[in-house]
Structure formats: C-alpha cells, structure tokens
Amino acid sequence: MPKIEAPAVKVGQVWACNSIREQGRSVEVIATRDDYAVVKTLTDSDSVRRDLDANEQCRRAGSEALPVPNAYSRVGQVGRIRLNRLRPTMNGYRLAADAAVVTDDALADLIASQGEET
C-alpha cells in the first residue's frame, strides 16, 4: 500500500476533519510538541450543530426538556492531535488553509464549503 504524503504541519494552518462522525469540524494548529499538534477547534461538526440547533428550537418553544441534553459546542476548545493523523486519510484531516492564508474570509469560505458538501 502506498504511503500517503502529508504536508508539513505548521502553526496557523487550518485542518478539516475527514471522519464521517466529525464531518464539518475544523481546527487551527496553535503549537506543535513532540508527536502532537496542539489545536483549537474553529467549527463544530455537523452532528453537534444539528444537536445544538434542536436544543435551541426547544428552548425557543418554551420546553424544558431538551432532545440532546448533553450537547455542547466545542468551538474554542484546545486539544491535541497526533501528527500522523494530520494527513488526508479516511479518518485523518485534510489541509484546508495554509498558515499564510488563514484570514476571516478564508475561515468563512471554509464554513460555507462545509455546508455545501452535505
């Protein structure tokens, strides 16, 4: 099986998750340490957004019972990912924006493209 080449991981890059369960999630690399990248979540996955929207609709309707009571946004959360997962495999990540082009407009384009894929 051929080895999948991945771009070098740099601080400031934005990576989008390829996993079916986390589709729509994107992270920004804020540091690299040893075999890990320290990342900050920029966008929630589609399933988390659906759960949060369902809860919000129930709150607006005045219901105290929420369909997904444990749902919470992970935007801004800091975590770490092994560097070998930052490559375009089925359960890995794909480079969405390089460090030099991460701007508010690039992030907005990323969020819009995630919505078009579903």
C-alpha positions in Angstrom: 0.0 0.0 0.0 1.5 3.4 -0.9 2.3 5.8 1.8 0.1 8.9 1.9 2.2 12.1 1.9 1.1 14.8 4.1 2.1 18.5 4.1 4.3 19.7 6.9 2.3 20.8 9.9 2.8 24.5 10.8 1.4 26.8 13.4 -1.6 28.8 11.9 -2.8 26.1 9.5 -6.4 25.1 9.4 -7.2 21.4 9.1 -10.7 19.9 8.3 -11.7 16.5 9.7 -12.3 13.7 7.2 -14.1 11.4 9.6 -17.8 10.7 8.9 -18.6 11.2 12.5 -16.8 14.5 12.8 -17.6 15.9 9.3 -17.6 19.7 9.3 -15.2 20.1 12.2 -12.1 22.2 11.6 -9.2 23.0 13.8 -6.3 25.5 13.8 -2.8 24.4 14.8 -1.6 26.7 17.6 1.6 24.8 18.5 3.5 21.5 17.9 5.1 19.5 20.6 6.9 16.2 20.1 4.5 13.9 18.2 1.4 16.1 18.7 -0.2 19.3 17.3 -1.9 21.5 19.8 -5.1 22.6 18.1 -8.1 25.0 18.8 -11.5 24.0 17.4 -12.8 26.5 14.9 -16.1 24.9 13.8 -18.2 22.2 15.3 -19.1 19.0 13.4 -22.4 18.9 11.5 -23.9 16.5 14.1 -23.0 18.7 17.0 -24.5 21.7 15.2 -27.7 19.8 14.5 -28.0 18.8 18.2 -27.4 22.4 19.3 -30.0 23.7 16.8 -32.6 21.2 18.0 -32.0 22.2 21.6 -32.3 25.9 20.7 -35.6 25.3 18.9 -37.0 23.6 22.0 -35.8 26.5 24.3 -37.5 29.0 22.0 -40.7 27.0 22.1 -40.5 27.1 25.9 -39.8 23.5 26.6 -37.6 22.5 29.4 -37.0 19.0 28.1 -34.2 19.1 25.5 -33.8 16.4 22.8 -30.0 16.3 23.3 -29.3 17.5 26.9 -25.6 16.7 26.8 -24.8 18.6 23.6 -22.3 21.5 23.8 -20.2 23.5 21.4 -16.5 22.7 21.2 -15.6 25.9 19.4 -12.6 27.4 21.1 -11.7 24.2 22.9 -8.0 23.4 22.9 -6.8 19.8 22.4 -4.1 17.8 20.8 -3.9 15.5 17.8 -1.1 13.1 16.8 0.8 14.5 13.9 0.4 11.2 12.0 -3.4 11.9 11.9 -2.9 15.2 10.1 -2.9 13.6 6.6 -5.7 13.1 4.1 -6.9 9.6 5.1 -10.5 8.5 5.7 -10.2 9.1 9.5 -7.5 11.8 9.3 -7.5 15.5 8.4 -7.0 17.5 5.2 -5.3 20.8 5.0 -8.0 23.4 4.5 -5.9 26.6 4.7 -2.2 27.2 5.0 -0.7 29.3 7.7 -0.2 32.3 5.4 -3.8 32.5 4.1 -5.8 32.0 7.3 -8.0 35.1 7.5 -11.6 35.8 8.4 -12.5 35.5 4.8 -10.7 32.1 4.4 -12.5 30.8 7.5 -15.8 32.0 6.2 -15.2 30.2 2.9 -14.3 27.0 4.7 -17.5 27.1 6.7 -19.5 27.8 3.6 -17.9 24.9 1.7 -18.6 22.6 4.6 -22.3 23.4 4.3 -22.3 22.8 0.5 -20.8 19.3 0.9 -23.7 18.0 3.0 
